């Protein structure tokens, strides 16, 4: 019931598949039945990041200016479901999060004590030029990925939202519809695929318990995608 413009099929935020592999999965696993022509790649392996390919980065979106933005995006895109800026209107979208009411120093300190691997959270103040809190001074933090191997972007993004909610639950606000052509469902529920994550954050369910609730879906997807992997 949570199919939308931002999510047509039940796949993880970070799925680890090529465009062709996704096309095969969607086409066969979800019975679309289109006639596909797959052009295989040469010289690529699954553990590569884009900067391992020696191909110039071309922005897939105006708000995806660098590979750094893309690496954190699967987690910080969830801030689109809140009234906290996800850094749109800055030169570091999705790496910066903040709001006028947030204390960046305290937030960064709490995040660095959270035990998340592969990332350092640095206090920042910024003024978005457009979108949420345009021209307002926002306190918040920037995510610096120190180990791509260890960094778990969705877990980091959820942890950030939990900390923002927990620090000031009366000031924290979920974004209201409409969002991405949906007029009834909460934007955070559309992004997460169900109301479960929002409810877990509101109930301050421990982060590890939240992450563990994803495990059955991750396992099922890993099995479902296997026949469609080309590399």
C-alpha positions as a Markdown table, in Angstrom:
| # | Residue | x | y | z |
|---|---|---|---|---|
| 1 | Unk | 0.0 | 0.0 | 0.0 |
| 2 | Unk | 3.0 | 2.3 | 0.1 |
| 3 | Unk | 3.9 | 2.1 | -3.6 |
| 4 | Unk | 4.8 | 5.6 | -4.8 |
| 5 | Unk | 7.0 | 7.7 | -7.1 |
| 6 | Unk | 9.9 | 7.2 | -4.7 |
| 7 | Unk | 9.4 | 3.5 | -4.3 |
| 8 | Unk | 7.6 | 1.2 | -6.8 |
| 9 | Unk | 8.9 | -2.1 | -5.5 |
| 10 | Unk | 10.0 | -3.5 | -2.1 |
| 11 | Unk | 13.8 | -3.2 | -2.2 |
| 12 | Unk | 16.3 | -1.9 | 0.4 |
| 13 | Unk | 17.4 | 1.7 | 0.4 |
| 14 | Unk | 20.9 | 0.4 | -0.6 |
| 15 | Unk | 20.3 | -2.6 | -2.9 |
| 16 | Unk | 23.8 | -3.1 | -4.4 |
| 17 | Unk | 22.5 | -3.8 | -7.9 |
| 18 | Unk | 23.3 | -2.4 | -11.4 |
| 19 | Unk | 20.5 | -0.7 | -13.4 |
| 20 | Unk | 20.3 | -3.8 | -15.7 |
| 21 | Unk | 20.1 | -6.2 | -12.7 |
| 22 | Unk | 17.3 | -4.1 | -11.2 |
| 23 | Unk | 15.5 | -4.1 | -14.6 |
| 24 | Unk | 15.7 | -7.9 | -14.7 |
| 25 | Unk | 14.5 | -8.2 | -11.1 |
| 26 | Unk | 11.6 | -5.9 | -11.7 |
| 27 | Unk | 10.7 | -7.4 | -15.1 |
| 28 | Unk | 10.7 | -11.1 | -14.0 |
| 29 | Unk | 10.2 | -11.1 | -10.2 |
| 30 | Unk | 7.3 | -8.6 | -10.5 |
| 31 | Unk | 5.9 | -10.1 | -13.7 |
| 32 | Unk | 6.2 | -7.0 | -15.9 |
| 33 | Unk | 7.1 | -9.0 | -19.0 |
| 34 | Unk | 9.0 | -6.4 | -21.0 |
| 35 | Unk | 11.5 | -7.3 | -23.7 |
| 36 | Unk | 14.9 | -6.3 | -22.4 |
| 37 | Unk | 18.2 | -5.9 | -24.1 |
| 38 | Unk | 21.1 | -6.0 | -21.7 |
| 39 | Unk | 24.4 | -4.5 | -22.6 |
| 40 | Unk | 27.1 | -6.1 | -20.3 |
| 41 | Unk | 29.9 | -4.0 | -18.8 |
| 42 | Unk | 33.6 | -4.7 | -19.0 |
| 43 | Unk | 36.1 | -4.1 | -16.3 |
| 44 | Unk | 33.6 | -3.6 | -13.4 |
| 45 | Unk | 33.2 | -5.6 | -10.2 |
| 46 | Unk | 30.7 | -5.3 | -7.5 |
| 47 | Unk | 33.0 | -4.0 | -4.7 |
| 48 | Unk | 33.9 | -1.0 | -6.8 |
| 49 | Unk | 32.8 | 2.6 | -5.9 |
| 50 | Unk | 32.3 | 5.0 | -8.7 |
| 51 | Unk | 35.7 | 6.6 | -8.2 |
| 52 | Unk | 37.3 | 3.2 | -8.8 |
| 53 | Unk | 36.2 | 3.2 | -12.4 |
| 54 | Unk | 38.1 | 6.3 | -13.7 |
| 55 | Unk | 34.9 | 7.5 | -15.2 |
| 56 | Unk | 34.1 | 11.2 | -14.6 |
| 57 | Unk | 31.3 | 11.8 | -12.1 |
| 58 | Unk | 28.2 | 13.2 | -13.8 |
| 59 | Unk | 25.5 | 14.5 | -11.4 |
| 60 | Unk | 22.4 | 12.2 | -11.5 |
| 61 | Unk | 20.5 | 15.0 | -9.9 |
| 62 | Unk | 21.2 | 18.7 | -9.1 |
| 63 | Unk | 21.3 | 17.7 | -5.5 |
| 64 | Unk | 23.7 | 14.9 | -6.0 |
| 65 | Unk | 26.8 | 16.9 | -6.8 |
| 66 | Unk | 29.5 | 14.4 | -5.6 |
| 67 | Unk | 30.0 | 10.8 | -4.8 |
| 68 | Unk | 30.2 | 11.8 | -1.1 |
| 69 | Unk | 26.5 | 12.9 | -1.4 |
| 70 | Unk | 25.6 | 9.6 | -3.0 |
| 71 | Unk | 27.3 | 7.6 | -0.2 |
| 72 | Unk | 25.3 | 9.2 | 2.6 |
| 73 | Unk | 22.1 | 9.7 | 0.6 |
| 74 | Unk | 20.4 | 6.3 | 1.4 |
| 75 | Unk | 20.2 | 7.4 | 5.1 |
| 76 | Unk | 19.9 | 11.2 | 5.0 |
| 77 | Unk | 17.2 | 11.2 | 2.3 |
| 78 | Unk | 14.9 | 10.2 | 5.2 |
| 79 | Unk | 15.2 | 13.8 | 6.4 |
| 80 | Unk | 13.0 | 14.7 | 3.5 |
| 81 | Unk | 10.2 | 13.3 | 5.7 |
| 82 | Unk | 11.0 | 15.8 | 8.5 |
| 83 | Unk | 11.1 | 19.6 | 8.8 |
| 84 | Unk | 14.8 | 19.4 | 9.3 |
| 85 | Unk | 17.0 | 20.5 | 6.4 |
| 86 | Unk | 18.8 | 17.8 | 4.5 |
| 87 | Unk | 21.2 | 20.3 | 3.1 |
| 88 | Unk | 19.3 | 21.2 | -0.1 |
| 89 | Unk | 20.3 | 24.8 | -0.9 |
| 90 | Unk | 23.9 | 24.2 | 0.1 |
| 91 | Unk | 26.9 | 22.8 | -1.7 |
| 92 | Unk | 26.7 | 19.7 | 0.4 |
| 93 | Unk | 23.2 | 18.3 | 0.1 |
| 94 | Unk | 22.5 | 15.2 | 2.2 |
| 95 | Unk | 25.9 | 15.5 | 3.9 |
| 96 | Unk | 24.6 | 18.4 | 6.0 |
| 97 | Unk | 21.5 | 18.3 | 8.2 |
| 98 | Unk | 20.2 | 21.0 | 10.5 |
| 99 | Unk | 17.5 | 23.3 | 11.7 |
| 100 | Unk | 17.3 | 26.7 | 13.5 |
| 101 | Unk | 16.4 | 25.0 | 16.8 |
| 102 | Unk | 19.2 | 22.3 | 16.7 |
| 103 | Unk | 22.3 | 22.6 | 18.8 |
| 104 | Unk | 25.0 | 21.4 | 16.4 |
| 105 | Unk | 27.7 | 20.9 | 19.0 |
| 106 | Unk | 25.5 | 18.7 | 21.2 |
| 107 | Unk | 24.1 | 16.8 | 18.2 |
| 108 | Unk | 27.6 | 16.0 | 16.9 |
| 109 | Unk | 28.8 | 15.0 | 20.3 |
| 110 | Unk | 25.9 | 12.6 | 20.8 |
| 111 | Unk | 26.3 | 11.1 | 17.4 |
| 112 | Unk | 30.0 | 10.5 | 17.9 |
| 113 | Unk | 29.2 | 8.7 | 21.1 |
| 114 | Unk | 26.6 | 6.5 | 19.4 |
| 115 | Unk | 29.2 | 4.0 | 18.3 |
| 116 | Unk | 28.4 | 4.1 | 14.6 |
| 117 | Unk | 31.2 | 2.7 | 12.5 |
| 118 | Unk | 32.9 | 4.5 | 9.6 |
| 119 | Unk | 31.7 | 8.0 | 10.2 |
| 120 | Unk | 32.6 | 11.2 | 12.1 |
| 121 | Unk | 30.0 | 13.8 | 12.8 |
| 122 | Unk | 31.2 | 17.5 | 12.8 |
| 123 | Unk | 29.3 | 20.4 | 14.2 |
| 124 | Unk | 28.2 | 22.9 | 11.5 |
| 125 | Unk | 26.1 | 26.1 | 11.0 |
| 126 | Unk | 24.7 | 26.8 | 7.5 |
| 127 | Unk | 22.1 | 28.8 | 5.7 |
| 128 | Unk | 20.2 | 27.1 | 2.9 |
| 129 | Unk | 19.7 | 29.3 | -0.1 |
| 130 | Unk | 16.4 | 27.6 | -0.9 |
| 131 | Unk | 13.9 | 24.9 | 0.3 |
| 132 | Unk | 13.6 | 24.2 | 4.1 |
| 133 | Unk | 14.8 | 27.1 | 6.4 |
| 134 | Unk | 16.0 | 29.2 | 3.4 |
| 135 | Unk | 18.1 | 32.1 | 4.6 |
| 136 | Unk | 17.9 | 31.0 | 8.2 |
| 137 | Unk | 20.9 | 30.0 | 10.2 |
| 138 | Unk | 20.7 | 26.3 | 11.0 |
| 139 | Unk | 22.7 | 24.3 | 13.6 |
| 140 | Unk | 23.4 | 20.7 | 12.8 |
| 141 | Unk | 26.2 | 18.4 | 11.6 |
| 142 | Unk | 28.0 | 17.1 | 8.6 |
| 143 | Unk | 28.7 | 13.4 | 8.1 |
| 144 | Unk | 32.3 | 12.6 | 7.2 |
| 145 | Unk | 32.6 | 9.0 | 6.0 |
| 146 | Unk | 35.9 | 7.7 | 7.3 |
| 147 | Unk | 35.4 | 4.1 | 6.1 |
| 148 | Unk | 33.2 | 3.2 | 3.3 |
| 149 | Unk | 33.5 | -0.5 | 4.2 |
| 150 | Unk | 32.2 | 0.1 | 7.7 |
| 151 | Unk | 29.7 | 2.9 | 7.1 |
| 152 | Unk | 26.0 | 2.0 | 7.2 |
| 153 | Unk | 24.2 | 5.0 | 5.7 |
| 154 | Unk | 20.6 | 4.0 | 6.6 |
| 155 | Unk | 21.5 | 3.2 | 10.2 |
| 156 | Unk | 23.4 | 6.5 | 10.5 |
| 157 | Unk | 20.4 | 8.4 | 9.0 |
| 158 | Unk | 18.0 | 6.8 | 11.4 |
| 159 | Unk | 20.3 | 7.4 | 14.3 |
| 160 | Unk | 20.5 | 11.1 | 13.4 |
| 161 | Unk | 16.7 | 11.4 | 13.2 |
| 162 | Unk | 16.3 | 9.6 | 16.6 |
| 163 | Unk | 18.8 | 12.0 | 18.2 |
| 164 | Unk | 17.0 | 15.1 | 16.7 |
| 165 | Unk | 13.7 | 13.8 | 17.9 |
| 166 | Unk | 15.0 | 12.8 | 21.3 |
| 167 | Unk | 16.7 | 16.2 | 21.9 |
| 168 | Unk | 13.6 | 18.3 | 21.4 |
| 169 | Unk | 10.4 | 16.2 | 20.7 |
| 170 | Unk | 8.2 | 19.3 | 20.9 |
| 171 | Unk | 10.2 | 21.2 | 18.2 |
| 172 | Unk | 10.8 | 18.2 | 16.0 |
| 173 | Unk | 8.1 | 18.0 | 13.3 |
| 174 | Unk | 7.4 | 15.4 | 10.6 |
| 175 | Unk | 6.8 | 16.8 | 7.2 |
| 176 | Unk | 3.1 | 16.8 | 6.2 |
| 177 | Unk | 1.7 | 15.7 | 2.9 |
| 178 | Unk | 1.6 | 16.3 | 0.0 |
| 179 | Unk | 4.9 | 14.8 | -1.1 |
| 180 | Unk | 6.0 | 13.3 | -4.4 |
| 181 | Unk | 2.5 | 13.2 | -5.8 |
| 182 | Unk | 1.0 | 11.6 | -2.7 |
| 183 | Unk | -1.6 | 13.6 | -0.8 |
| 184 | Unk | -2.6 | 11.3 | 2.1 |
| 185 | Unk | 0.3 | 9.3 | 3.4 |
| 186 | Unk | 3.0 | 10.9 | 5.6 |
| 187 | Unk | 6.2 | 11.6 | 3.6 |
| 188 | Unk | 8.4 | 9.7 | 6.1 |
| 189 | Unk | 6.1 | 6.6 | 5.7 |
| 190 | Unk | 6.5 | 6.8 | 1.9 |
| 191 | Unk | 10.3 | 7.0 | 2.1 |
| 192 | Unk | 10.5 | 4.2 | 4.6 |
| 193 | Unk | 7.9 | 2.0 | 3.0 |
| 194 | Unk | 5.5 | 1.8 | 6.0 |
| 195 | Unk | 4.7 | 3.7 | 9.2 |
| 196 | Unk | 6.9 | 1.4 | 11.2 |
| 197 | Unk | 10.1 | 3.5 | 11.2 |
| 198 | Unk | 8.2 | 6.7 | 12.2 |
| 199 | Unk | 6.5 | 4.8 | 15.1 |
| 200 | Unk | 9.8 | 3.3 | 16.2 |
| 201 | Unk | 11.4 | 6.8 | 16.4 |
| 202 | Unk | 8.4 | 8.3 | 18.2 |
| 203 | Unk | 8.6 | 5.5 | 20.7 |
| 204 | Unk | 12.4 | 5.9 | 21.0 |
| 205 | Unk | 13.0 | 2.2 | 20.2 |
| 206 | Unk | 16.7 | 1.5 | 20.6 |
| 207 | Unk | 18.7 | 1.9 | 17.4 |
| 208 | Unk | 20.0 | -1.7 | 17.4 |
| 209 | Unk | 16.4 | -3.0 | 17.8 |
| 210 | Unk | 15.3 | -0.8 | 14.9 |
| 211 | Unk | 18.1 | -2.1 | 12.7 |
| 212 | Unk | 17.3 | -5.7 | 13.7 |
| 213 | Unk | 13.7 | -5.2 | 12.5 |
| 214 | Unk | 15.1 | -4.8 | 9.0 |
| 215 | Unk | 16.9 | -8.1 | 9.0 |
| 216 | Unk | 14.0 | -10.4 | 7.6 |
| 217 | Unk | 13.4 | -8.0 | 4.7 |
| 218 | Unk | 17.1 | -7.8 | 3.9 |
| 219 | Unk | 17.5 | -11.6 | 4.0 |
| 220 | Unk | 14.5 | -12.1 | 1.7 |
| 221 | Unk | 15.7 | -9.5 | -0.7 |
| 222 | Unk | 19.3 | -11.0 | -0.8 |
| 223 | Unk | 17.7 | -14.3 | -1.8 |
| 224 | Unk | 15.3 | -12.8 | -4.3 |
| 225 | Unk | 18.0 | -10.8 | -6.1 |
| 226 | Unk | 20.4 | -13.7 | -6.5 |
| 227 | Unk | 19.1 | -15.0 | -9.9 |
| 228 | Unk | 19.4 | -11.6 | -11.5 |
| 229 | Unk | 23.0 | -10.7 | -10.6 |
| 230 | Unk | 25.1 | -10.4 | -13.7 |
| 231 | Unk | 28.5 | -9.8 | -12.2 |
